[in-house]
């Protein structure tokens, strides 16, 4: 069973109980400061190799919103859920969200959404190393991390420029690791070989380098601009990601172009992002279905 199967299963589980459409905007790293208002979501981020499903619901007639999100991620691309009857998914996380919606009267602000979120991440990683005797080791590393987030979103009309703007900012603090900064490697073990130089090998993917876990601050912001003169069929975005655990260039700027459903500017159908990460350019691709 492959990772992509999870997206189908999650959709079937959540489809009977969802409301109006809205979606999440992500960078290539899977980070965002824009959250759901009243919706269900199924999305795939190809750059971050994650599949996500989420649901936010209004509580009775109040302005309170409660939500939950589940995300599975393969650190080395698409992978099997089980290997030799053992759970083999590299990383999974769950989030619980509580927020409140405000609609200020006689204002350019269409709505405000502010809230709190708690996230738990569980990871199962393979770390490769070479000891002082030149022996190659591949060891298992488990990760447990809890992160708390405060956030604010606003949908505003005609702010400086004509059109509509979706603003998002979030501040997080919690335990993280540097796995994505380590080098991807394959560790191969020769099972058998013959005199014709043929060999049967068992190959395992992993990461090589100094693995670290630390607590730190993370700040995300997104500014999405819609243009009414093209019927809001696409939007332009500016984004920023700050990770206080990174020693080298902790701030990552970026931009994006997003394709939207006609008549539903908050319903993302696809998007491309461009980010400058450690002097390299990373192109991100995401697609989603809000229901």
CORDA-V964091 format. One record per backbone hydrogen bond with DSSP energy under -1.0 kcal/mol. NH is the residue of the N-H (numbers start at 1). CO is the residue of the C=O. Records with the same first field share a line. If there is no record, write none. Layout:
# CORDA-V964091
NH->CO ; CO
This chain:
# CORDA-V964091
3->79
5->2
6->3
9->5
10->6
11->7
12->8
13->9
14->10
15->11
17->14
23->266
27->31
30->27
39->56
41->54
42->289
43->52
44->287
45->50
46->285
50->45
51->72
52->43
53->70
54->41
55->68
56->39
57->66
59->64
62->59
65->99
66->57
67->97
68->55
69->95
70->53
71->93
72->51
73->91
74->49
77->74
81->1
83->86
86->83
88->81
91->73
92->122
93->71
94->120
95->69
96->118
97->67
98->116
99->65
100->114
101->63
102->112
110->155
111->155
112->102
113->153
114->100
115->151
116->98
117->149
118->96
119->147
120->94
121->145
122->92
123->143
124->90
125->141
127->139
128->207
129->137
131->135
134->131
137->129
139->127
141->125
143->123
145->121
147->119
148->173
149->117
150->171
151->115
152->169
153->113
154->167
155->111
156->165
157->108
158->163
161->159
164->226
165->156
166->224
167->154
168->222
169->152
170->220
171->150
172->218
173->148
174->216
175->146
176->214
178->212
181->178
182->179
183->208
185->206
187->204
189->202
191->200
192->200
194->198
197->194
200->192
202->189
204->187
206->185
207->126
208->183
211->209
214->176
216->174
218->172
219->242
220->170
221->240
222->168
223->238
224->166
225->236
226->164
230->227
231->228
232->227
233->230
235->258
236->225
237->256
238->223
239->254
240->221
241->252
242->219
243->250
244->217
246->243
252->241
254->239
255->274
256->237
257->272
258->235
259->270
260->233
261->267
264->261
267->264
269->259
270->259
271->286
272->257
273->284
274->255
275->282
276->253
277->280
280->277
282->275
284->273
286->271
287->44
289->42
291->40
